Amino acid sequence: MKTSLSVAIAAAVFVAGAGVGYTAQKQQKTTTAMYHAKASPEAAKELLAVAKLQAGKGSWEQIAVGRVYYLGGFKAEGQAIFDAILAGKHEDSDVFRIARVYSEAGEWDKARPMFDRYFQSTDDDGTGYAEVGALYLLGGDRQTGEQMFDRSVAIESNDLWATLHMAGAYLNVRPQE
């Protein structure tokens, strides 16, 4: 009797769990009703709520969602996502990606220490050195920019993206992000 009761409970829990999983999957779908005939901020909020679910636990994906919140005028929501990522176990590249968002937002004073933090733990990213060097150069610090370019060339002298970041900076073109 106890065995059949345990099996019945286990089956009920499984079915309930599957139903919750199915409901969560349905909630992750984008629908046209989320944006048709709605004000832009309202449509964006609905789409971002779904995007956050679609991003799952992926840090790159979560940063992408945070980026849209942050650059779209919902800084607190974006910052909350960034803070949650940085508070947990994260990759060095997550720091770089968040710093990029701050740079895009024109918040160099916030971006610069994060880029510095990234390079303290990663010394083999030639393209990254070129990108950040370009940002320094564009910000008027040619000496630091060119020092970063020198590091980039020493690491990856034949990398297209690094070369383009450098060339673009001398023409006032921001690195492609």
N, C-alpha and C positions, 0 to 999 in steps of 0.2 A: 504494500500500500504506500509506504514511504517513498519507494523508488518511483512509482507512477506519479505521485504528487510532485516529486522533484523534477521529473521529466516534463510534466505539464507546466510547472512554473518556469523552467528553463525555456520551453517553447514560447510561452507568453512573453517573456523578457526579450527573446530573440525577435519575435514579430513586432513588439513595441519598438525595439531598437531599429529594426529595418524601416518601420514607418517614420521614425524620427529622421533617419538618414535620407529617406525618400523626400520628406518635407523639406529638409535642408537643401537637397539638390534642386528642388523646384524653386526655392527662394533664391538660388544663385543664377537663375536665368534672367537675362535682360529682356524686358518687354517694351513694346512701343508705348504702352500706357504710362510708362515712367517719365516720358518726356513730351508727348503730344499735348498741346494746349496748356502747357505749364510755363510759368516764368522760368527763365534760365537758371537762377539759383536753386529753385525748387527741383527742377529736372536734374541738375547736377548732383544735388544732395541724394536724390533717389538712386541715380546711377552709381554714385560713389559708394553708397551703402551696399549695393550689390557687388561692386568691384572689390570691396574689402572682403566680402565673403568668398568671391572667386579667387582672390589672392591666396587664400588659405594661410598656411604658416610660412610660406616662402618669403624670405626677407627682401629679396630684390623686388618681388611683386608688391609686398607691403610698402616698400619705399616708393614705388611708382604711384601707389594710391596716395600716400602721404604727400608726394610731390604735387599732385593735382590739387589736393586740398590746400596745401601751403601756397602755391603759386596762384591758385584760383581765388584767394582772399579768405580762405578758412584756415588761417595760420594755426589756431589753437588745435584744431583737429589733426592737421598735418604734424604739428610738433608732438602731439600725444603719441602718434604712431612712431615717430622717430625715437622719442624717449623710451618707448616700450622695447623697441629693437635694441637700442644701446644698453638698456638695463639688463637684458638677458644675454645669453650666449650668442655671439654674432661673429661674422667674418670681418676681417680687416677691410675688405671691399665695401662692406655696408657703411663704414665710416666715410669712405671716399664718396659713395653715392649720395649720402646725406649732405656732405660738404658741397657737392655739386648743386644741390637744390638751393642751399643758402647763397651760393655764388650766382645762380640764375636769378634769385630774388634780389640781387644787388646788395646782399648782406655779407660783404667781404670780411668784415671783422668777426663774423660768426664762422665763415667758411675757412679762413686761413688757419686757425688753430686745429681744425679738424683735419685739414689736409696735412698739416705738420704731424699730427698724431698718426695718421695713416703711414706717412713715410718713416716714422720712427720704428714701425713694426714691419715695413715692407720696403726693401731696398732694391728690388729687381723689376720694377714696373716702369720701363722706359717710356711707354706711351703716357702713363700717368704723370711722370715728371714733365714731359713735353706739354701736356694739357695744363697742368698747374703753372708751369713756367710761363705759358702763354697768358694765363690769367694775371700773373704778376706783371708781365710786360704791359698788358693792356691797362693795368691799374697804375702804371707809371713807374714801376720798380724794375727797370731794365737789368740792373745788376743781378738781382735775385732771379729774375726770369731767365737770364742767360746762364746762370749757374745751374739752374734746373735743366736747361737745354743741354748743357755739357754732360750732366748725369745721364740724360736720356740717350744722347749719342753714344756714350760709353757703354750703355746696356744694349741698345737696339738701333744700330746705325742704319739699318735697312728697313725700318718700319714706316710704311706709308702714312699711317695716322699720326705718328709722332712728327714726321716731317711736315705734314699739313698743319698741325697745331702750331708749329713754330712759324712756318711761312705766313699763316693767317694772322698771327699776332702782330707781325710787322706791317700788316695791311689793315689793322683794326678789325679783324674778323675773329669773333669768339670761336673757341673750339667747338666742334660738333659734339653734342652730348648724347 
